[in-house]
Amino acid sequence: MLRPVSFSIPSSTELKVTFNKELTELLNQDHFLVESVSGNIDDLEVTKVTVDGKVVIVTTRPQVAGNFYTLRLLDADGVLFASSSGDPLINDDVSRELYFVGLKNHNPIRDRMILNVPKLYDLENTNINNLINAQAEELF
């Protein structure tokens, strides 16, 4: 049976899933659905799917930082989610639904500024954090 063995988020627009077997080249956008778990944030549109052996990269619209999402692995019309040898994806909730939190956009200037703030300060949800984010975005 085919199952995911690793899941990572390389960027705010990419999701990387590694499986235990090589995947069929027939996988496309119809096999992936990214749903927002929050009621007030839209689902992410899947714009591209790249299959390379056991790894699939799902490209989406940018994630909302801190929002909760579910990546659903689906069977499409007439094409099962399967390995190149025809083994179908195991049909359980654990293997077909992958949960993740949206990332902030990559910004090394913001990261460096935050690292230089003394550890005494908690920047989470503060005006200082908002100011650093705005300034770093302009500089980057």
Salt bridges, closest charged atoms under 4 A:
GLU35 OE1 - ARG72 NE 2.26
GLU45 OE1 - ARG61 NE 3.35
ASP75 OD2 - ARG96 NH2 3.36
ASP87 OD2 - LYS21 NZ 2.63
GLU97 OE2 - ARG72 NH1 2.31
ASP111 OD1 - ARG110 NH2 3.44
